[in-house]
Amino acid sequence: MIFKPQNTNILFSEIKQLIDEARQTIAVVVNAETTKLYWNIGERINKDILKDKRAEYGKEIIKSLSRNLTEEFGKGWS
């Protein structure tokens, strides 16, 4: 079958829509999972590490944790 320009345009539009919808779905899922990740990290730091310790102690833990995470995973963990 030979595609005529009109058929090619329709096919392109339909495939473009599929790609756009998939990208949107991926973005929503990534954002939701990132939010859950940050929430869980904060909860672990607050509950398991900081407890009732002084703020200064907590700052040092955060700095150390940030350095270690950045070394392991790259930028974005400060």
Backbone atoms as SQL, in Angstrom:
CREATE TABLE atoms (id INTEGER PRIMARY KEY, chain TEXT, resi INTEGER, resn TEXT, atom TEXT, x REAL, y REAL, z REAL);
INSERT INTO atoms VALUES
  (1, 'A', 1, 'MET', 'N', 0.845, -1.171, 0.000),
  (2, 'A', 1, 'MET', 'CA', 0.000, 0.000, 0.000),
  (3, 'A', 1, 'MET', 'C', 0.894, 1.239, 0.000),
  (4, 'A', 2, 'ILE', 'N', 0.574, 2.164, -0.844),
  (5, 'A', 2, 'ILE', 'CA', 1.314, 3.423, -0.917),
  (6, 'A', 2, 'ILE', 'C', 0.531, 4.475, -0.144),
  (7, 'A', 3, 'PHE', 'N', 1.247, 5.152, 0.782),
  (8, 'A', 3, 'PHE', 'CA', 0.599, 6.207, 1.553),
  (9, 'A', 3, 'PHE', 'C', 0.561, 7.481, 0.746),
  (10, 'A', 4, 'LYS', 'N', -0.596, 8.057, 0.699),
  (11, 'A', 4, 'LYS', 'CA', -0.745, 9.365, 0.082),
  (12, 'A', 4, 'LYS', 'C', -0.436, 10.404, 1.141),
  (13, 'A', 5, 'PRO', 'N', -0.087, 11.620, 0.765),
  (14, 'A', 5, 'PRO', 'CA', 0.238, 12.658, 1.751),
  (15, 'A', 5, 'PRO', 'C', -0.822, 12.815, 2.835),
  (16, 'A', 6, 'GLN', 'N', -2.099, 12.725, 2.458),
  (17, 'A', 6, 'GLN', 'CA', -3.165, 12.871, 3.446),
  (18, 'A', 6, 'GLN', 'C', -3.087, 11.745, 4.475),
  (19, 'A', 7, 'ASN', 'N', -2.879, 10.510, 4.024),
  (20, 'A', 7, 'ASN', 'CA', -2.762, 9.376, 4.938),
  (21, 'A', 7, 'ASN', 'C', -1.552, 9.530, 5.851),
  (22, 'A', 8, 'THR', 'N', -0.461, 10.025, 5.316),
  (23, 'A', 8, 'THR', 'CA', 0.749, 10.241, 6.102),
  (24, 'A', 8, 'THR', 'C', 0.498, 11.284, 7.178),
  (25, 'A', 9, 'ASN', 'N', -0.200, 12.343, 6.844),
  (26, 'A', 9, 'ASN', 'CA', -0.509, 13.386, 7.825),
  (27, 'A', 9, 'ASN', 'C', -1.395, 12.853, 8.949),
  (28, 'A', 10, 'ILE', 'N', -2.373, 12.048, 8.591),
  (29, 'A', 10, 'ILE', 'CA', -3.257, 11.461, 9.603),
  (30, 'A', 10, 'ILE', 'C', -2.458, 10.521, 10.506),
  (31, 'A', 11, 'LEU', 'N', -1.647, 9.669, 9.888),
  (32, 'A', 11, 'LEU', 'CA', -0.826, 8.738, 10.658),
  (33, 'A', 11, 'LEU', 'C', 0.111, 9.500, 11.592),
  (34, 'A', 12, 'PHE', 'N', 0.759, 10.523, 11.070),
  (35, 'A', 12, 'PHE', 'CA', 1.659, 11.338, 11.886),
  (36, 'A', 12, 'PHE', 'C', 0.909, 11.947, 13.067),
  (37, 'A', 13, 'SER', 'N', -0.252, 12.507, 12.817),
  (38, 'A', 13, 'SER', 'CA', -1.045, 13.130, 13.883),
  (39, 'A', 13, 'SER', 'C', -1.441, 12.121, 14.954),
  (40, 'A', 14, 'GLU', 'N', -1.840, 10.937, 14.535),
  (41, 'A', 14, 'GLU', 'CA', -2.245, 9.909, 15.496),
  (42, 'A', 14, 'GLU', 'C', -1.056, 9.428, 16.331),
  (43, 'A', 15, 'ILE', 'N', 0.084, 9.224, 15.697),
  (44, 'A', 15, 'ILE', 'CA', 1.279, 8.793, 16.429),
  (45, 'A', 15, 'ILE', 'C', 1.763, 9.899, 17.351),
  (46, 'A', 16, 'LYS', 'N', 1.712, 11.134, 16.884),
  (47, 'A', 16, 'LYS', 'CA', 2.102, 12.274, 17.716),
  (48, 'A', 16, 'LYS', 'C', 1.221, 12.343, 18.958),
  (49, 'A', 17, 'GLN', 'N', -0.071, 12.129, 18.793),
  (50, 'A', 17, 'GLN', 'CA', -0.995, 12.143, 19.927),
  (51, 'A', 17, 'GLN', 'C', -0.654, 11.026, 20.919),
  (52, 'A', 18, 'LEU', 'N', -0.333, 9.840, 20.416),
  (53, 'A', 18, 'LEU', 'CA', 0.062, 8.735, 21.296),
  (54, 'A', 18, 'LEU', 'C', 1.308, 9.094, 22.106),
  (55, 'A', 19, 'ILE', 'N', 2.281, 9.680, 21.441),
  (56, 'A', 19, 'ILE', 'CA', 3.521, 10.076, 22.119),
  (57, 'A', 19, 'ILE', 'C', 3.235, 11.151, 23.156),
  (58, 'A', 20, 'ASP', 'N', 2.456, 12.163, 22.788),
  (59, 'A', 20, 'ASP', 'CA', 2.122, 13.243, 23.724),
  (60, 'A', 20, 'ASP', 'C', 1.382, 12.713, 24.950),
  (61, 'A', 21, 'GLU', 'N', 0.428, 11.815, 24.742),
  (62, 'A', 21, 'GLU', 'CA', -0.326, 11.244, 25.863),
  (63, 'A', 21, 'GLU', 'C', 0.577, 10.408, 26.767),
  (64, 'A', 22, 'ALA', 'N', 1.470, 9.628, 26.170),
  (65, 'A', 22, 'ALA', 'CA', 2.393, 8.811, 26.964),
  (66, 'A', 22, 'ALA', 'C', 3.332, 9.694, 27.773),
  (67, 'A', 23, 'ARG', 'N', 3.836, 10.745, 27.161),
  (68, 'A', 23, 'ARG', 'CA', 4.718, 11.671, 27.882),
  (69, 'A', 23, 'ARG', 'C', 3.995, 12.327, 29.049),
  (70, 'A', 24, 'GLN', 'N', 2.755, 12.702, 28.843),
  (71, 'A', 24, 'GLN', 'CA', 1.976, 13.321, 29.918),
  (72, 'A', 24, 'GLN', 'C', 1.770, 12.334, 31.066),
  (73, 'A', 25, 'THR', 'N', 1.428, 11.107, 30.724),
  (74, 'A', 25, 'THR', 'CA', 1.239, 10.078, 31.749),
  (75, 'A', 25, 'THR', 'C', 2.533, 9.833, 32.514),
  (76, 'A', 26, 'ILE', 'N', 3.636, 9.747, 31.804),
  (77, 'A', 26, 'ILE', 'CA', 4.940, 9.543, 32.438),
  (78, 'A', 26, 'ILE', 'C', 5.259, 10.692, 33.381),
  (79, 'A', 27, 'ALA', 'N', 5.017, 11.925, 32.945),
  (80, 'A', 27, 'ALA', 'CA', 5.303, 13.090, 33.790),
  (81, 'A', 27, 'ALA', 'C', 4.481, 13.057, 35.076),
  (82, 'A', 28, 'VAL', 'N', 3.219, 12.692, 34.971),
  (83, 'A', 28, 'VAL', 'CA', 2.354, 12.622, 36.157),
  (84, 'A', 28, 'VAL', 'C', 2.862, 11.554, 37.121),
  (85, 'A', 29, 'VAL', 'N', 3.210, 10.396, 36.595),
  (86, 'A', 29, 'VAL', 'CA', 3.699, 9.304, 37.440),
  (87, 'A', 29, 'VAL', 'C', 5.026, 9.681, 38.089),
  (88, 'A', 30, 'VAL', 'N', 5.939, 10.254, 37.318),
  (89, 'A', 30, 'VAL', 'CA', 7.238, 10.657, 37.867),
  (90, 'A', 30, 'VAL', 'C', 7.052, 11.704, 38.954),
  (91, 'A', 31, 'ASN', 'N', 6.207, 12.691, 38.725),
  (92, 'A', 31, 'ASN', 'CA', 5.969, 13.722, 39.739),
  (93, 'A', 31, 'ASN', 'C', 5.371, 13.133, 41.012),
  (94, 'A', 32, 'ALA', 'N', 4.433, 12.224, 40.866),
  (95, 'A', 32, 'ALA', 'CA', 3.815, 11.602, 42.043),
  (96, 'A', 32, 'ALA', 'C', 4.838, 10.781, 42.824),
  (97, 'A', 33, 'GLU', 'N', 5.638, 10.006, 42.131),
  (98, 'A', 33, 'GLU', 'CA', 6.643, 9.175, 42.798),
  (99, 'A', 33, 'GLU', 'C', 7.734, 10.029, 43.434),
  (100, 'A', 34, 'THR', 'N', 8.118, 11.115, 42.787),
  (101, 'A', 34, 'THR', 'CA', 9.120, 12.017, 43.359),
  (102, 'A', 34, 'THR', 'C', 8.590, 12.658, 44.630),
  (103, 'A', 35, 'THR', 'N', 7.338, 13.074, 44.614),
  (104, 'A', 35, 'THR', 'CA', 6.727, 13.659, 45.810),
  (105, 'A', 35, 'THR', 'C', 6.702, 12.644, 46.948),
  (106, 'A', 36, 'LYS', 'N', 6.307, 11.408, 46.658),
  (107, 'A', 36, 'LYS', 'CA', 6.303, 10.363, 47.690),
  (108, 'A', 36, 'LYS', 'C', 7.708, 10.102, 48.218),
  (109, 'A', 37, 'LEU', 'N', 8.683, 10.082, 47.320),
  (110, 'A', 37, 'LEU', 'CA', 10.072, 9.867, 47.727),
  (111, 'A', 37, 'LEU', 'C', 10.526, 10.945, 48.696),
  (112, 'A', 38, 'TYR', 'N', 10.312, 12.213, 48.337),
  (113, 'A', 38, 'TYR', 'CA', 10.736, 13.318, 49.203),
  (114, 'A', 38, 'TYR', 'C', 9.999, 13.281, 50.540),
  (115, 'A', 39, 'TRP', 'N', 8.733, 12.951, 50.515),
  (116, 'A', 39, 'TRP', 'CA', 7.958, 12.840, 51.755),
  (117, 'A', 39, 'TRP', 'C', 8.560, 11.752, 52.648),
  (118, 'A', 40, 'ASN', 'N', 8.833, 10.591, 52.062),
  (119, 'A', 40, 'ASN', 'CA', 9.394, 9.482, 52.828),
  (120, 'A', 40, 'ASN', 'C', 10.785, 9.795, 53.366),
  (121, 'A', 41, 'ILE', 'N', 11.596, 10.487, 52.574),
  (122, 'A', 41, 'ILE', 'CA', 12.920, 10.895, 53.053),
  (123, 'A', 41, 'ILE', 'C', 12.769, 11.820, 54.249),
  (124, 'A', 42, 'GLY', 'N', 11.917, 12.819, 54.133),
  (125, 'A', 42, 'GLY', 'CA', 11.695, 13.751, 55.236),
  (126, 'A', 42, 'GLY', 'C', 11.166, 13.061, 56.477),
  (127, 'A', 43, 'GLU', 'N', 10.250, 12.147, 56.273),
  (128, 'A', 43, 'GLU', 'CA', 9.683, 11.413, 57.403),
  (129, 'A', 43, 'GLU', 'C', 10.753, 10.575, 58.108),
  (130, 'A', 44, 'ARG', 'N', 11.597, 9.892, 57.326),
  (131, 'A', 44, 'ARG', 'CA', 12.673, 9.082, 57.924),
  (132, 'A', 44, 'ARG', 'C', 13.654, 9.950, 58.688),
  (133, 'A', 45, 'ILE', 'N', 14.029, 11.084, 58.103),
  (134, 'A', 45, 'ILE', 'CA', 14.964, 11.980, 58.790),
  (135, 'A', 45, 'ILE', 'C', 14.344, 12.469, 60.085),
  (136, 'A', 46, 'ASN', 'N', 13.108, 12.902, 60.021),
  (137, 'A', 46, 'ASN', 'CA', 12.438, 13.448, 61.205),
  (138, 'A', 46, 'ASN', 'C', 12.239, 12.386, 62.285),
  (139, 'A', 47, 'LYS', 'N', 11.758, 11.232, 61.901),
  (140, 'A', 47, 'LYS', 'CA', 11.400, 10.195, 62.869),
  (141, 'A', 47, 'LYS', 'C', 12.616, 9.410, 63.367),
  (142, 'A', 48, 'ASP', 'N', 13.440, 8.948, 62.437),
  (143, 'A', 48, 'ASP', 'CA', 14.508, 8.020, 62.802),
  (144, 'A', 48, 'ASP', 'C', 15.821, 8.701, 63.175),
  (145, 'A', 49, 'ILE', 'N', 16.094, 9.851, 62.622),
  (146, 'A', 49, 'ILE', 'CA', 17.383, 10.493, 62.848),
  (147, 'A', 49, 'ILE', 'C', 17.279, 11.621, 63.860),
  (148, 'A', 50, 'LEU', 'N', 16.418, 12.579, 63.598),
  (149, 'A', 50, 'LEU', 'CA', 16.378, 13.780, 64.432),
  (150, 'A', 50, 'LEU', 'C', 15.751, 13.537, 65.795),
  (151, 'A', 51, 'LYS', 'N', 14.676, 12.778, 65.815),
  (152, 'A', 51, 'LYS', 'CA', 13.928, 12.544, 67.053),
  (153, 'A', 51, 'LYS', 'C', 13.767, 13.861, 67.800),
  (154, 'A', 52, 'ASP', 'N', 14.242, 13.933, 69.015),
  (155, 'A', 52, 'ASP', 'CA', 14.115, 15.174, 69.783),
  (156, 'A', 52, 'ASP', 'C', 15.457, 15.877, 69.931),
  (157, 'A', 53, 'LYS', 'N', 16.356, 15.653, 69.003),
  (158, 'A', 53, 'LYS', 'CA', 17.688, 16.245, 69.096),
  (159, 'A', 53, 'LYS', 'C', 17.639, 17.738, 68.778),
  (160, 'A', 54, 'ARG', 'N', 18.729, 18.397, 69.146),
  (161, 'A', 54, 'ARG', 'CA', 18.837, 19.834, 68.883),
  (162, 'A', 54, 'ARG', 'C', 18.884, 20.102, 67.379),
  (163, 'A', 55, 'ALA', 'N', 18.513, 21.301, 67.008),
  (164, 'A', 55, 'ALA', 'CA', 18.507, 21.698, 65.604),
  (165, 'A', 55, 'ALA', 'C', 19.912, 21.646, 65.006),
  (166, 'A', 56, 'GLU', 'N', 20.928, 22.056, 65.745),
  (167, 'A', 56, 'GLU', 'CA', 22.297, 22.053, 65.222),
  (168, 'A', 56, 'GLU', 'C', 22.746, 20.638, 64.874),
  (169, 'A', 57, 'TYR', 'N', 22.417, 19.687, 65.717),
  (170, 'A', 57, 'TYR', 'CA', 22.756, 18.293, 65.458),
  (171, 'A', 57, 'TYR', 'C', 22.087, 17.840, 64.158),
  (172, 'A', 58, 'GLY', 'N', 20.839, 18.212, 63.987),
  (173, 'A', 58, 'GLY', 'CA', 20.101, 17.860, 62.779),
  (174, 'A', 58, 'GLY', 'C', 20.707, 18.458, 61.531),
  (175, 'A', 59, 'LYS', 'N', 21.195, 19.701, 61.632),
  (176, 'A', 59, 'LYS', 'CA', 21.819, 20.356, 60.475),
  (177, 'A', 59, 'LYS', 'C', 23.045, 19.580, 60.015),
  (178, 'A', 60, 'GLU', 'N', 23.841, 19.099, 60.955),
  (179, 'A', 60, 'GLU', 'CA', 25.039, 18.332, 60.602),
  (180, 'A', 60, 'GLU', 'C', 24.672, 17.006, 59.948),
  (181, 'A', 61, 'ILE', 'N', 23.640, 16.374, 60.444),
  (182, 'A', 61, 'ILE', 'CA', 23.184, 15.117, 59.837),
  (183, 'A', 61, 'ILE', 'C', 22.728, 15.369, 58.407),
  (184, 'A', 62, 'ILE', 'N', 21.973, 16.430, 58.206),
  (185, 'A', 62, 'ILE', 'CA', 21.469, 16.752, 56.868),
  (186, 'A', 62, 'ILE', 'C', 22.626, 17.033, 55.919),
  (187, 'A', 63, 'LYS', 'N', 23.622, 17.800, 56.364),
  (188, 'A', 63, 'LYS', 'CA', 24.781, 18.096, 55.513),
  (189, 'A', 63, 'LYS', 'C', 25.509, 16.816, 55.124),
  (190, 'A', 64, 'SER', 'N', 25.737, 15.959, 56.088),
  (191, 'A', 64, 'SER', 'CA', 26.433, 14.702, 55.828),
  (192, 'A', 64, 'SER', 'C', 25.622, 13.807, 54.892),
  (193, 'A', 65, 'LEU', 'N', 24.347, 13.689, 55.161),
  (194, 'A', 65, 'LEU', 'CA', 23.466, 12.888, 54.315),
  (195, 'A', 65, 'LEU', 'C', 23.436, 13.444, 52.892),
  (196, 'A', 66, 'SER', 'N', 23.375, 14.760, 52.776),
  (197, 'A', 66, 'SER', 'CA', 23.362, 15.411, 51.474),
  (198, 'A', 66, 'SER', 'C', 24.635, 15.099, 50.688),
  (199, 'A', 67, 'ARG', 'N', 25.784, 15.205, 51.338),
  (200, 'A', 67, 'ARG', 'CA', 27.055, 14.889, 50.666),
  (201, 'A', 67, 'ARG', 'C', 27.063, 13.445, 50.176),
  (202, 'A', 68, 'ASN', 'N', 26.667, 12.535, 51.032),
  (203, 'A', 68, 'ASN', 'CA', 26.673, 11.116, 50.661),
  (204, 'A', 68, 'ASN', 'C', 25.710, 10.814, 49.519),
  (205, 'A', 69, 'LEU', 'N', 24.514, 11.383, 49.576),
  (206, 'A', 69, 'LEU', 'CA', 23.537, 11.152, 48.505),
  (207, 'A', 69, 'LEU', 'C', 24.006, 11.766, 47.191),
  (208, 'A', 70, 'THR', 'N', 24.620, 12.944, 47.255),
  (209, 'A', 70, 'THR', 'CA', 25.120, 13.600, 46.046),
  (210, 'A', 70, 'THR', 'C', 26.245, 12.780, 45.422),
  (211, 'A', 71, 'GLU', 'N', 27.129, 12.239, 46.233),
  (212, 'A', 71, 'GLU', 'CA', 28.190, 11.374, 45.710),
  (213, 'A', 71, 'GLU', 'C', 27.604, 10.140, 45.032),
  (214, 'A', 72, 'GLU', 'N', 26.575, 9.596, 45.617),
  (215, 'A', 72, 'GLU', 'CA', 25.979, 8.363, 45.094),
  (216, 'A', 72, 'GLU', 'C', 25.088, 8.603, 43.875),
  (217, 'A', 73, 'PHE', 'N', 24.277, 9.683, 43.903),
  (218, 'A', 73, 'PHE', 'CA', 23.246, 9.878, 42.880),
  (219, 'A', 73, 'PHE', 'C', 23.411, 11.136, 42.035),
  (220, 'A', 74, 'GLY', 'N', 24.413, 11.964, 42.313),
  (221, 'A', 74, 'GLY', 'CA', 24.606, 13.193, 41.550),
  (222, 'A', 74, 'GLY', 'C', 23.841, 14.354, 42.160),
  (223, 'A', 75, 'LYS', 'N', 23.775, 15.452, 41.424),
  (224, 'A', 75, 'LYS', 'CA', 23.154, 16.689, 41.920),
  (225, 'A', 75, 'LYS', 'C', 21.690, 16.491, 42.287),
  (226, 'A', 76, 'GLY', 'N', 21.214, 17.386, 43.164),
  (227, 'A', 76, 'GLY', 'CA', 19.798, 17.393, 43.503),
  (228, 'A', 76, 'GLY', 'C', 19.481, 16.897, 44.900),
  (229, 'A', 77, 'TRP', 'N', 20.501, 16.618, 45.707),
  (230, 'A', 77, 'TRP', 'CA', 20.266, 16.070, 47.037),
  (231, 'A', 77, 'TRP', 'C', 20.826, 16.964, 48.126),
  (232, 'A', 78, 'SER', 'N', 20.810, 18.260, 47.879),
  (233, 'A', 78, 'SER', 'CA', 21.342, 19.177, 48.896),
  (234, 'A', 78, 'SER', 'C', 20.237, 19.818, 49.692);
